[in-house]
Amino acid sequence: MRHSKKGMEISTLGKLVLIIFILLILLIGIYKLLGPKFAVLWEKISSVLTGG
């Protein structure tokens, strides 16, 4: 890959996607562990994310 001015933007976007991907994996893992309890927690998290 060539390094250019767009390199920073691509790497930043890549990191963001990677972080979101990791968070999704963690959320799925937590969901499988907690089950029904996580549904309540997820509603709180999603309301904060959409509200904020």
C-alpha positions, 0 to 999 in steps of 0.5 A, spaced: 500 500 500 502 506 498 502 512 503 499 518 501 495 524 505 489 519 505 493 514 508 491 517 515 484 517 514 484 510 511 488 508 518 483 512 522 477 509 519 480 502 519 481 503 526 474 505 528 471 499 524 476 494 528 474 497 534 466 497 532 467 489 530 471 488 537 465 491 541 460 487 537 464 480 538 464 482 546 457 484 546 455 477 543 459 474 548 456 477 553 449 476 551 451 469 550 453 469 557 448 473 561 442 471 556 435 475 558 439 479 563 443 482 558 437 484 554 435 489 559 442 492 559 442 492 552 436 497 552 440 502 556 446 501 552 442 502 546 438 508 548 444 512 551 448 510 544 442 513 540 440 518 545 447 521 545 
